[in-house]
Amino acid sequence: MATSAQRKPSKREAKRERIELRVAASAKQAIRRAMAVSGMTAGEIAHEGARRVLEEHERMVLRGADSVAFLNALLNPPKPSKRLIDAVKRHRKVIG
């Protein structure tokens, strides 16, 4: 069974872009080992790593008191302050 890292996207994108990197010898060795065990190219490994970093930064995980506070704010939102109302009015005036 293929892992998510080994799955190829269903729509193949043409490889026209190039990136050159200078890395430490240990990084090069790790990349080569990853290529050998996964069957992926260095570009695919770099893309998977970038995708994982972005996924971590785009997802929010709340635990304990933080999740309770977030849900409470969603279920019982505070009334907008005068400053917020004024800011929305300015935004609508400028943006439309």
Backbone as numpy.savetxt, mean C-alpha at the origin, in Angstrom:
# Nx Ny Nz CAx CAy CAz Cx Cy Cz
0.48 -25.65 -4.98 -0.37 -24.47 -4.98 0.52 -23.22 -4.98
0.22 -22.27 -5.84 1.01 -21.04 -5.94 0.63 -20.07 -4.84
1.63 -19.43 -4.27 1.35 -18.39 -3.28 1.03 -17.10 -4.02
0.56 -16.10 -3.27 0.23 -14.82 -3.91 1.45 -14.23 -4.60
2.63 -14.47 -4.05 3.86 -13.93 -4.64 4.18 -14.61 -5.96
3.73 -15.87 -6.14 4.05 -16.61 -7.35 3.00 -16.45 -8.43
1.80 -15.98 -8.09 0.75 -15.82 -9.09 1.08 -14.69 -10.04
0.82 -14.93 -11.30 1.02 -13.91 -12.31 -0.30 -13.18 -12.52
-0.24 -11.86 -12.79 -1.47 -11.15 -13.08 -2.11 -11.72 -14.34
-3.44 -11.72 -14.42 -4.11 -12.31 -15.57 -3.84 -11.50 -16.83
-3.67 -10.20 -16.70 -3.38 -9.35 -17.84 -1.89 -9.00 -17.81
-1.15 -9.46 -18.79 0.29 -9.20 -18.83 0.54 -7.81 -19.38
1.34 -7.05 -18.66 1.70 -5.70 -19.07 3.06 -5.77 -19.74
3.21 -5.06 -20.84 4.49 -5.05 -21.55 5.56 -4.44 -20.67
6.73 -5.08 -20.66 7.85 -4.59 -19.86 8.68 -3.64 -20.70
8.45 -2.33 -20.49 9.16 -1.34 -21.28 10.02 -0.43 -20.41
9.81 -0.45 -19.12 10.53 0.43 -18.21 11.73 -0.29 -17.61
12.73 0.49 -17.20 13.95 -0.09 -16.64 14.36 0.68 -15.39
14.84 -0.04 -14.39 15.36 0.56 -13.17 16.73 -0.05 -12.90
17.70 0.80 -12.63 19.02 0.30 -12.22 19.18 0.57 -10.75
19.71 -0.41 -10.02 19.88 -0.27 -8.58 21.31 -0.62 -8.19
21.79 0.07 -7.20 23.05 -0.33 -6.55 22.64 -0.87 -5.19
23.03 -2.11 -4.93 22.67 -2.75 -3.67 23.91 -3.37 -3.03
23.80 -3.61 -1.75 24.89 -4.30 -1.04 24.96 -5.75 -1.54
26.12 -6.33 -1.38 26.32 -7.72 -1.81 25.32 -8.65 -1.14
25.02 -8.41 0.12 24.06 -9.26 0.83 22.66 -9.13 0.25
22.28 -7.92 -0.19 20.97 -7.72 -0.81 20.91 -8.46 -2.15
21.97 -8.37 -2.91 22.02 -9.06 -4.20 21.89 -10.57 -4.00
22.59 -11.09 -2.99 22.53 -12.52 -2.68 21.10 -12.91 -2.28
20.46 -12.10 -1.45 19.09 -12.40 -1.01 18.13 -12.39 -2.20
18.30 -11.43 -3.10 17.44 -11.35 -4.29 17.64 -12.57 -5.17
18.88 -12.96 -5.36 19.16 -14.15 -6.19 18.57 -15.42 -5.55
18.68 -15.54 -4.23 18.10 -16.70 -3.54 16.58 -16.70 -3.67
15.96 -15.52 -3.53 14.51 -15.40 -3.67 14.08 -15.78 -5.08
14.88 -15.38 -6.08 14.58 -15.74 -7.47 14.64 -17.26 -7.64
15.63 -17.88 -7.04 15.82 -19.32 -7.19 14.68 -20.11 -6.55
14.27 -19.69 -5.36 13.23 -20.48 -4.67 11.82 -20.17 -5.17
11.60 -18.98 -5.73 10.25 -18.61 -6.14 9.99 -18.78 -7.63
11.06 -18.78 -8.42 10.88 -18.84 -9.87 10.50 -17.47 -10.45
10.54 -16.45 -9.61 10.21 -15.10 -10.06 11.46 -14.40 -10.57
11.25 -13.38 -11.40 12.37 -12.56 -11.85 12.67 -11.51 -10.79
13.82 -10.85 -10.91 14.16 -9.78 -9.97 13.12 -8.66 -10.04
12.63 -8.35 -11.23 11.60 -7.33 -11.39 10.31 -7.71 -10.69
9.93 -8.98 -10.81 8.70 -9.46 -10.15 8.85 -9.41 -8.64
10.05 -9.75 -8.15 10.29 -9.68 -6.70 10.22 -8.24 -6.22
10.81 -7.32 -6.98 10.77 -5.90 -6.61 9.33 -5.40 -6.62
8.56 -5.79 -7.63 7.16 -5.37 -7.72 6.34 -5.92 -6.56
6.55 -7.17 -6.22 5.83 -7.77 -5.09 6.19 -7.07 -3.79
7.46 -6.76 -3.59 7.87 -6.04 -2.39 7.24 -4.66 -2.32
7.20 -3.95 -3.44 6.58 -2.63 -3.48 5.09 -2.73 -3.19
4.45 -3.73 -3.76 3.01 -3.93 -3.52 2.72 -4.17 -2.05
3.55 -4.97 -1.40 3.36 -5.26 0.02 3.55 -4.02 0.88
4.56 -3.22 0.57 4.80 -1.98 1.32 3.59 -1.06 1.19
3.10 -0.89 -0.04 1.94 -0.02 -0.26 0.70 -0.56 0.45
0.51 -1.86 0.41 -0.65 -2.48 1.08 -0.61 -2.20 2.58
0.56 -2.30 3.18 0.69 -2.04 4.61 0.36 -0.59 4.95
0.72 0.33 4.06 0.49 1.75 4.31 -0.92 2.20 3.97
-1.62 1.41 3.16 -2.97 1.77 2.76 -4.04 1.15 3.66
-3.66 0.21 4.47 -4.62 -0.48 5.33 -4.40 -0.03 6.76
-5.51 0.18 7.47 -5.43 0.59 8.86 -5.99 -0.55 9.72
-5.24 -0.97 10.71 -5.68 -2.01 11.63 -5.76 -1.39 13.01
-6.96 -1.39 13.56 -7.16 -0.84 14.90 -7.42 -1.96 15.88
-6.88 -1.83 17.06 -7.06 -2.85 18.09 -7.50 -2.18 19.39
-8.21 -2.94 20.20 -8.56 -2.50 21.54 -9.32 -1.19 21.58
-8.84 -0.28 22.43 -9.51 1.00 22.65 -9.59 1.82 21.37
-8.59 1.70 20.48 -8.63 2.46 19.23 -9.82 2.05 18.37
-10.07 0.75 18.27 -11.20 0.29 17.45 -12.53 0.69 18.07
-12.62 0.67 19.40 -13.84 1.09 20.08 -14.09 2.58 19.84
-13.05 3.40 19.95 -13.18 4.84 19.73 -13.58 5.14 18.28
-12.99 4.42 17.33 -13.32 4.63 15.92 -14.77 4.28 15.64
-15.20 3.11 16.11 -16.58 2.69 15.89 -17.56 3.63 16.58
-17.22 4.10 17.77 -18.07 5.04 18.48 -18.21 6.34 17.70
-17.11 6.81 17.12 -17.16 8.04 16.32 -18.01 7.86 15.07
-17.98 6.66 14.49 -18.82 6.39 13.31 -20.30 6.32 13.69
-20.57 5.66 14.81 -21.97 5.46 15.22 -22.56 6.70 15.87
-21.74 7.50 16.53 -22.20 8.70 17.22 -21.30 9.88 16.86
-21.39 10.33 15.60 -20.47 11.41 15.19 -20.76 12.71 15.94
-19.70 13.44 16.28 -19.92 14.73 16.95 -20.50 15.74 15.96
-21.17 16.75 16.50 -21.69 17.82 15.64 -20.52 18.60 15.09
-20.64 19.08 13.84 -19.53 19.84 13.27 -19.31 21.15 14.02
-18.06 21.49 14.21 -17.72 22.73 14.89 -17.90 23.91 13.94
-17.91 25.12 14.48 -18.02 26.34 13.66 -16.85 26.41 12.69
-15.65 26.05 13.14 -14.46 26.09 12.27 -14.62 25.13 11.09
-15.18 23.94 11.34 -15.37 22.97 10.26 -16.41 23.48 9.27
-17.50 24.02 9.77 -18.55 24.56 8.90 -17.98 25.69 8.03
-17.21 26.59 8.64 -16.59 27.69 7.89 -15.63 27.15 6.83
-14.87 26.12 7.18 -13.91 25.54 6.23 -14.64 24.92 5.05
-15.75 24.24 5.29 -16.53 23.63 4.21 -17.09 24.73 3.30
-17.58 25.82 3.90 -18.10 26.93 3.10 -17.01 27.52 2.21
-15.80 27.71 2.78 -14.68 28.24 1.98 -14.32 27.29 0.85
-14.30 26.02 1.17 -13.97 25.00 0.17 -14.98 25.03 -0.99
-16.25 25.09 -0.64 -17.29 25.12 -1.69 -17.18 26.38 -2.53
-16.82 27.48 -1.90 -16.69 28.76 -2.61 -15.53 28.68 -3.61
-14.41 28.08 -3.17 -13.23 28.01 -4.02 -13.34 26.89 -5.06
-13.74 25.72 -4.61 -13.77 24.54 -5.49 -15.09 24.43 -6.24
-16.16 24.75 -5.57 -17.48 24.70 -6.22 -18.36 23.59 -5.79
